[in-house]
Amino acid sequence: EQIDKKKWDDCINTAGNGLIYAYADYLDAMSKHWDALVLDDYKAVMPLTYNKKYGVYYLYQPPFTASLGVFGNGLSADIIDEFLNSIPEKFRYWDIYLNHGNYFQLKRFNLYERMNYILTLNNSYENIYVHFRDNIKRNIKKCEQAGTVIKKNIPVKDVIALSRERSQAIAGYTEKDFVNVSQLYEILHARQKAITYGIYNSSNRLMASAAFFFSHKRAYYILVGNDPDGKTMGASHALINAFIKDHAAQDLMLDFEGSDVPSLAFFYSSFGSSEERYPGLKMNRLPFWMKLFKK
């Protein structure tokens, strides 16, 4: 309640490593609870997204929130170290992802590497398409030949319905998480900061869908879903291609939100995207008996 959300969002707006996940509205929507560390008069900030279980406070990564950490300008290893060292001791367990601007060799903390994939769109579509792998081009053509239709601004509930099975299997998201992200989408869409895409077959059945959120000259590929039949017809390939075609030659970057799953990493890299590394951090200060339980 002490956080000045206008100053907070101004900091995220102007941060060289700013990301949509760090805005106050996003944190309010997706985090069970959040506190924060603030440097001086919002020169740099770090959201502390947390929950409580068995009487123990812990830091966790909220759903549909690829990375958080410290946001600001002129960040250094020493600054990141100081922020992390200032996290209150009441948080006995941490399992969080920092952002690409926080990846330093730190004195007091051991970070591990995670991978994101990003594709710069400030080129002509033809020049971007040239760098697609052949299997991507084949699948796009296959999907087009199947008579599919691309639609934009489809109902987010339809996107979520298709995304739910995949997301729950991979990340264990709850129904509440999907309600929250649906409400967040409506807020962002009203600000012209979000759009949905869908690929429909000749029977008007949704084969692939996704939402894209926009901030910091990034388009975030979120709420991804594929019908099992859509996978065989290249629907997700065609969906991403449609978005790229619509936004080519713009000062924009497509953020695939990364993956450490080899098959997904290969898929994202097949569009000619480049790696963007960011750090993860785990810290276990649980009592001895709880450490055993955690294992």
Contacts in CASP RR format, 6 or more apart in sequence:
PFRMAT RR
TARGET T0000
AUTHOR 0000-0000-0000
METHOD contacts of the structure
MODEL  1
EQIDKKKWDDCINTAGNGLIYAYADYLDAMSKHWDALVLDDYKAVMPLTY
NKKYGVYYLYQPPFTASLGVFGNGLSADIIDEFLNSIPEKFRYWDIYLNH
GNYFQLKRFNLYERMNYILTLNNSYENIYVHFRDNIKRNIKKCEQAGTVI
KKNIPVKDVIALSRERSQAIAGYTEKDFVNVSQLYEILHARQKAITYGIY
NSSNRLMASAAFFFSHKRAYYILVGNDPDGKTMGASHALINAFIKDHAAQ
DLMLDFEGSDVPSLAFFYSSFGSSEERYPGLKMNRLPFWMKLFKK
3 24 0 8 1.000
3 36 0 8 1.000
3 38 0 8 1.000
4 42 0 8 1.000
5 24 0 8 1.000
7 41 0 8 1.000
7 42 0 8 1.000
8 24 0 8 1.000
8 36 0 8 1.000
8 38 0 8 1.000
8 42 0 8 1.000
8 45 0 8 1.000
9 23 0 8 1.000
9 24 0 8 1.000
10 42 0 8 1.000
11 42 0 8 1.000
11 43 0 8 1.000
11 44 0 8 1.000
11 45 0 8 1.000
11 71 0 8 1.000
11 72 0 8 1.000
12 18 0 8 1.000
12 19 0 8 1.000
12 22 0 8 1.000
12 23 0 8 1.000
12 45 0 8 1.000
12 71 0 8 1.000
14 72 0 8 1.000
14 73 0 8 1.000
15 22 0 8 1.000
15 44 0 8 1.000
15 71 0 8 1.000
15 72 0 8 1.000
15 73 0 8 1.000
16 72 0 8 1.000
16 73 0 8 1.000
16 216 0 8 1.000
17 71 0 8 1.000
17 72 0 8 1.000
17 75 0 8 1.000
17 99 0 8 1.000
17 100 0 8 1.000
17 101 0 8 1.000
17 102 0 8 1.000
18 71 0 8 1.000
18 72 0 8 1.000
18 99 0 8 1.000
18 215 0 8 1.000
18 216 0 8 1.000
19 66 0 8 1.000
19 67 0 8 1.000
19 68 0 8 1.000
19 71 0 8 1.000
19 99 0 8 1.000
19 215 0 8 1.000
19 216 0 8 1.000
19 218 0 8 1.000
20 26 0 8 1.000
20 193 0 8 1.000
20 213 0 8 1.000
20 214 0 8 1.000
20 215 0 8 1.000
20 216 0 8 1.000
20 218 0 8 1.000
20 220 0 8 1.000
21 27 0 8 1.000
21 30 0 8 1.000
21 65 0 8 1.000
21 66 0 8 1.000
21 67 0 8 1.000
21 68 0 8 1.000
22 45 0 8 1.000
22 47 0 8 1.000
22 68 0 8 1.000
22 69 0 8 1.000
22 71 0 8 1.000
23 215 0 8 1.000
25 184 0 8 1.000
25 187 0 8 1.000
26 65 0 8 1.000
26 184 0 8 1.000
27 34 0 8 1.000
27 47 0 8 1.000
27 49 0 8 1.000
27 62 0 8 1.000
28 34 0 8 1.000
29 180 0 8 1.000
29 181 0 8 1.000
29 183 0 8 1.000
29 184 0 8 1.000
29 187 0 8 1.000
30 62 0 8 1.000
30 63 0 8 1.000
30 64 0 8 1.000
30 65 0 8 1.000
30 177 0 8 1.000
30 180 0 8 1.000
30 181 0 8 1.000
30 184 0 8 1.000
31 47 0 8 1.000
31 49 0 8 1.000
31 50 0 8 1.000
31 62 0 8 1.000
31 65 0 8 1.000
32 49 0 8 1.000
32 50 0 8 1.000
32 51 0 8 1.000
32 62 0 8 1.000
33 49 0 8 1.000
33 50 0 8 1.000
33 51 0 8 1.000
33 52 0 8 1.000
34 47 0 8 1.000
34 48 0 8 1.000
34 49 0 8 1.000
34 50 0 8 1.000
35 47 0 8 1.000
35 48 0 8 1.000
35 50 0 8 1.000
36 45 0 8 1.000
36 46 0 8 1.000
36 47 0 8 1.000
36 48 0 8 1.000
37 45 0 8 1.000
37 46 0 8 1.000
37 48 0 8 1.000
37 83 0 8 1.000
37 86 0 8 1.000
37 87 0 8 1.000
38 44 0 8 1.000
38 45 0 8 1.000
39 45 0 8 1.000
39 79 0 8 1.000
39 83 0 8 1.000
43 72 0 8 1.000
44 70 0 8 1.000
44 71 0 8 1.000
44 72 0 8 1.000
44 73 0 8 1.000
44 75 0 8 1.000
44 79 0 8 1.000
44 83 0 8 1.000
45 70 0 8 1.000
45 71 0 8 1.000
45 72 0 8 1.000
46 68 0 8 1.000
46 69 0 8 1.000
46 70 0 8 1.000
46 71 0 8 1.000
46 83 0 8 1.000
47 68 0 8 1.000
47 69 0 8 1.000
48 59 0 8 1.000
48 87 0 8 1.000
48 91 0 8 1.000
49 59 0 8 1.000
49 60 0 8 1.000
49 61 0 8 1.000
49 62 0 8 1.000
49 65 0 8 1.000
49 68 0 8 1.000
49 96 0 8 1.000
50 57 0 8 1.000
50 58 0 8 1.000
50 59 0 8 1.000
50 60 0 8 1.000
50 91 0 8 1.000
51 57 0 8 1.000
51 58 0 8 1.000
51 60 0 8 1.000
52 58 0 8 1.000
54 290 0 8 1.000
56 92 0 8 1.000
56 93 0 8 1.000
56 286 0 8 1.000
56 290 0 8 1.000
57 90 0 8 1.000
57 91 0 8 1.000
57 92 0 8 1.000
58 91 0 8 1.000
58 92 0 8 1.000
58 93 0 8 1.000
58 94 0 8 1.000
58 95 0 8 1.000
59 87 0 8 1.000
59 91 0 8 1.000
59 93 0 8 1.000
59 94 0 8 1.000
59 95 0 8 1.000
59 96 0 8 1.000
60 95 0 8 1.000
60 96 0 8 1.000
61 68 0 8 1.000
61 95 0 8 1.000
61 96 0 8 1.000
61 97 0 8 1.000
63 171 0 8 1.000
63 173 0 8 1.000
63 177 0 8 1.000
63 180 0 8 1.000
63 181 0 8 1.000
64 173 0 8 1.000
64 177 0 8 1.000
64 181 0 8 1.000
64 184 0 8 1.000
64 222 0 8 1.000
64 223 0 8 1.000
66 97 0 8 1.000
66 116 0 8 1.000
66 220 0 8 1.000
66 255 0 8 1.000
66 257 0 8 1.000
66 258 0 8 1.000
67 97 0 8 1.000
67 98 0 8 1.000
67 99 0 8 1.000
67 100 0 8 1.000
67 114 0 8 1.000
67 116 0 8 1.000
67 278 0 8 1.000
68 96 0 8 1.000
68 97 0 8 1.000
68 98 0 8 1.000
68 99 0 8 1.000
69 83 0 8 1.000
69 96 0 8 1.000
69 97 0 8 1.000
69 98 0 8 1.000
69 99 0 8 1.000
69 102 0 8 1.000
70 79 0 8 1.000
70 80 0 8 1.000
70 83 0 8 1.000
70 98 0 8 1.000
70 99 0 8 1.000
70 102 0 8 1.000
71 99 0 8 1.000
75 101 0 8 1.000
75 102 0 8 1.000
76 104 0 8 1.000
77 104 0 8 1.000
77 105 0 8 1.000
77 106 0 8 1.000
77 107 0 8 1.000
80 98 0 8 1.000
80 102 0 8 1.000
80 104 0 8 1.000
80 106 0 8 1.000
81 106 0 8 1.000
81 107 0 8 1.000
81 108 0 8 1.000
81 109 0 8 1.000
84 106 0 8 1.000
84 108 0 8 1.000
84 109 0 8 1.000
84 281 0 8 1.000
85 108 0 8 1.000
87 94 0 8 1.000
89 285 0 8 1.000
92 284 0 8 1.000
92 285 0 8 1.000
92 286 0 8 1.000
92 287 0 8 1.000
93 283 0 8 1.000
93 284 0 8 1.000
93 285 0 8 1.000
93 286 0 8 1.000
93 294 0 8 1.000
94 281 0 8 1.000
94 282 0 8 1.000
94 283 0 8 1.000
94 284 0 8 1.000
95 281 0 8 1.000
95 282 0 8 1.000
96 280 0 8 1.000
96 281 0 8 1.000
97 114 0 8 1.000
97 278 0 8 1.000
97 279 0 8 1.000
97 280 0 8 1.000
97 281 0 8 1.000
98 111 0 8 1.000
98 278 0 8 1.000
98 279 0 8 1.000
98 280 0 8 1.000
98 281 0 8 1.000
99 278 0 8 1.000
100 116 0 8 1.000
100 276 0 8 1.000
100 277 0 8 1.000
100 278 0 8 1.000
101 278 0 8 1.000
102 278 0 8 1.000
102 279 0 8 1.000
103 111 0 8 1.000
103 113 0 8 1.000
103 277 0 8 1.000
103 278 0 8 1.000
103 279 0 8 1.000
104 111 0 8 1.000
109 281 0 8 1.000
109 283 0 8 1.000
110 281 0 8 1.000
111 279 0 8 1.000
111 280 0 8 1.000
111 281 0 8 1.000
112 279 0 8 1.000
112 280 0 8 1.000
112 281 0 8 1.000
112 282 0 8 1.000
113 277 0 8 1.000
113 278 0 8 1.000
113 279 0 8 1.000
113 280 0 8 1.000
114 258 0 8 1.000
114 260 0 8 1.000
114 277 0 8 1.000
114 278 0 8 1.000
114 279 0 8 1.000
114 280 0 8 1.000
115 258 0 8 1.000
115 259 0 8 1.000
115 260 0 8 1.000
115 265 0 8 1.000
115 275 0 8 1.000
115 276 0 8 1.000
115 277 0 8 1.000
115 278 0 8 1.000
116 255 0 8 1.000
116 256 0 8 1.000
116 257 0 8 1.000
116 258 0 8 1.000
116 275 0 8 1.000
116 276 0 8 1.000
116 277 0 8 1.000
116 278 0 8 1.000
117 256 0 8 1.000
117 258 0 8 1.000
117 259 0 8 1.000
117 265 0 8 1.000
117 268 0 8 1.000
117 269 0 8 1.000
117 273 0 8 1.000
117 274 0 8 1.000
117 275 0 8 1.000
117 276 0 8 1.000
118 218 0 8 1.000
118 253 0 8 1.000
118 254 0 8 1.000
118 255 0 8 1.000
118 256 0 8 1.000
118 273 0 8 1.000
118 274 0 8 1.000
118 276 0 8 1.000
119 128 0 8 1.000
119 244 0 8 1.000
119 253 0 8 1.000
119 254 0 8 1.000
119 256 0 8 1.000
119 271 0 8 1.000
119 272 0 8 1.000
119 273 0 8 1.000
119 274 0 8 1.000
120 253 0 8 1.000
120 274 0 8 1.000
121 128 0 8 1.000
121 219 0 8 1.000
121 244 0 8 1.000
121 247 0 8 1.000
121 248 0 8 1.000
121 249 0 8 1.000
121 250 0 8 1.000
121 252 0 8 1.000
121 253 0 8 1.000
121 254 0 8 1.000
122 249 0 8 1.000
122 250 0 8 1.000
122 251 0 8 1.000
122 252 0 8 1.000
123 248 0 8 1.000
123 249 0 8 1.000
124 248 0 8 1.000
124 249 0 8 1.000
125 244 0 8 1.000
125 245 0 8 1.000
125 248 0 8 1.000
125 249 0 8 1.000
128 244 0 8 1.000
128 248 0 8 1.000
128 272 0 8 1.000
129 137 0 8 1.000
129 241 0 8 1.000
129 244 0 8 1.000
131 271 0 8 1.000
131 272 0 8 1.000
132 140 0 8 1.000
132 241 0 8 1.000
132 270 0 8 1.000
132 271 0 8 1.000
132 272 0 8 1.000
133 270 0 8 1.000
133 271 0 8 1.000
133 272 0 8 1.000
135 270 0 8 1.000
136 237 0 8 1.000
136 241 0 8 1.000
136 270 0 8 1.000
136 271 0 8 1.000
139 233 0 8 1.000
139 234 0 8 1.000
139 237 0 8 1.000
139 238 0 8 1.000
140 234 0 8 1.000
140 237 0 8 1.000
140 238 0 8 1.000
140 241 0 8 1.000
142 233 0 8 1.000
142 234 0 8 1.000
143 199 0 8 1.000
143 233 0 8 1.000
143 234 0 8 1.000
143 235 0 8 1.000
143 237 0 8 1.000
143 238 0 8 1.000
144 238 0 8 1.000
146 201 0 8 1.000
146 202 0 8 1.000
146 233 0 8 1.000
147 201 0 8 1.000
147 202 0 8 1.000
148 199 0 8 1.000
148 200 0 8 1.000
148 201 0 8 1.000
148 202 0 8 1.000
148 207 0 8 1.000
148 233 0 8 1.000
148 235 0 8 1.000
148 238 0 8 1.000
149 199 0 8 1.000
149 200 0 8 1.000
149 204 0 8 1.000
150 197 0 8 1.000
150 198 0 8 1.000
150 199 0 8 1.000
150 200 0 8 1.000
150 238 0 8 1.000
150 239 0 8 1.000
150 242 0 8 1.000
151 197 0 8 1.000
151 198 0 8 1.000
151 199 0 8 1.000
151 200 0 8 1.000
152 195 0 8 1.000
152 196 0 8 1.000
152 197 0 8 1.000
152 198 0 8 1.000
153 195 0 8 1.000
153 196 0 8 1.000
154 196 0 8 1.000
154 197 0 8 1.000
154 198 0 8 1.000
154 206 0 8 1.000
154 209 0 8 1.000
155 196 0 8 1.000
156 182 0 8 1.000
156 185 0 8 1.000
156 186 0 8 1.000
156 189 0 8 1.000
156 196 0 8 1.000
156 211 0 8 1.000
156 223 0 8 1.000
157 182 0 8 1.000
158 196 0 8 1.000
158 206 0 8 1.000
158 209 0 8 1.000
159 196 0 8 1.000
159 198 0 8 1.000
159 209 0 8 1.000
159 210 0 8 1.000
159 211 0 8 1.000
159 223 0 8 1.000
159 225 0 8 1.000
160 178 0 8 1.000
160 181 0 8 1.000
160 182 0 8 1.000
160 223 0 8 1.000
162 206 0 8 1.000
162 208 0 8 1.000
162 209 0 8 1.000
162 225 0 8 1.000
162 226 0 8 1.000
162 227 0 8 1.000
163 178 0 8 1.000
163 209 0 8 1.000
163 210 0 8 1.000
163 223 0 8 1.000
163 224 0 8 1.000
163 225 0 8 1.000
164 173 0 8 1.000
164 178 0 8 1.000
166 224 0 8 1.000
166 225 0 8 1.000
166 226 0 8 1.000
167 173 0 8 1.000
167 178 0 8 1.000
167 223 0 8 1.000
170 261 0 8 1.000
181 222 0 8 1.000
181 223 0 8 1.000
185 194 0 8 1.000
185 196 0 8 1.000
185 211 0 8 1.000
185 213 0 8 1.000
185 223 0 8 1.000
188 194 0 8 1.000
188 213 0 8 1.000
188 214 0 8 1.000
189 195 0 8 1.000
193 213 0 8 1.000
193 214 0 8 1.000
193 215 0 8 1.000
194 211 0 8 1.000
194 212 0 8 1.000
194 213 0 8 1.000
194 214 0 8 1.000
195 211 0 8 1.000
195 212 0 8 1.000
195 214 0 8 1.000
196 209 0 8 1.000
196 210 0 8 1.000
196 211 0 8 1.000
196 212 0 8 1.000
196 223 0 8 1.000
197 209 0 8 1.000
197 210 0 8 1.000
197 211 0 8 1.000
197 212 0 8 1.000
197 239 0 8 1.000
197 242 0 8 1.000
197 243 0 8 1.000
198 206 0 8 1.000
198 207 0 8 1.000
198 208 0 8 1.000
198 209 0 8 1.000
198 210 0 8 1.000
198 239 0 8 1.000
199 206 0 8 1.000
199 207 0 8 1.000
199 208 0 8 1.000
199 209 0 8 1.000
199 230 0 8 1.000
199 235 0 8 1.000
199 236 0 8 1.000
199 238 0 8 1.000
199 239 0 8 1.000
199 242 0 8 1.000
200 206 0 8 1.000
200 207 0 8 1.000
201 207 0 8 1.000
201 229 0 8 1.000
201 230 0 8 1.000
201 233 0 8 1.000
205 227 0 8 1.000
206 227 0 8 1.000
207 226 0 8 1.000
207 227 0 8 1.000
207 229 0 8 1.000
207 230 0 8 1.000
207 233 0 8 1.000
207 235 0 8 1.000
208 225 0 8 1.000
208 226 0 8 1.000
208 227 0 8 1.000
208 230 0 8 1.000
208 234 0 8 1.000
208 235 0 8 1.000
208 236 0 8 1.000
208 238 0 8 1.000
208 239 0 8 1.000
209 223 0 8 1.000
209 224 0 8 1.000
209 225 0 8 1.000
209 239 0 8 1.000
210 221 0 8 1.000
210 222 0 8 1.000
210 223 0 8 1.000
210 224 0 8 1.000
210 225 0 8 1.000
210 239 0 8 1.000
210 240 0 8 1.000
210 243 0 8 1.000
211 222 0 8 1.000
211 223 0 8 1.000
212 219 0 8 1.000
212 220 0 8 1.000
212 221 0 8 1.000
212 222 0 8 1.000
212 243 0 8 1.000
213 219 0 8 1.000
213 220 0 8 1.000
213 222 0 8 1.000
214 220 0 8 1.000
217 251 0 8 1.000
217 252 0 8 1.000
217 253 0 8 1.000
218 252 0 8 1.000
218 253 0 8 1.000
218 254 0 8 1.000
218 255 0 8 1.000
219 243 0 8 1.000
219 247 0 8 1.000
219 252 0 8 1.000
219 253 0 8 1.000
219 254 0 8 1.000
219 255 0 8 1.000
220 255 0 8 1.000
220 257 0 8 1.000
221 240 0 8 1.000
221 254 0 8 1.000
221 255 0 8 1.000
221 256 0 8 1.000
221 257 0 8 1.000
222 257 0 8 1.000
224 236 0 8 1.000
225 236 0 8 1.000
226 235 0 8 1.000
226 236 0 8 1.000
227 235 0 8 1.000
230 236 0 8 1.000
240 254 0 8 1.000
240 271 0 8 1.000
243 254 0 8 1.000
244 254 0 8 1.000
244 271 0 8 1.000
247 254 0 8 1.000
254 271 0 8 1.000
254 273 0 8 1.000
256 268 0 8 1.000
256 273 0 8 1.000
258 264 0 8 1.000
258 265 0 8 1.000
258 268 0 8 1.000
258 276 0 8 1.000
259 265 0 8 1.000
259 268 0 8 1.000
269 275 0 8 1.000
284 291 0 8 1.000
284 294 0 8 1.000
286 294 0 8 1.000
END
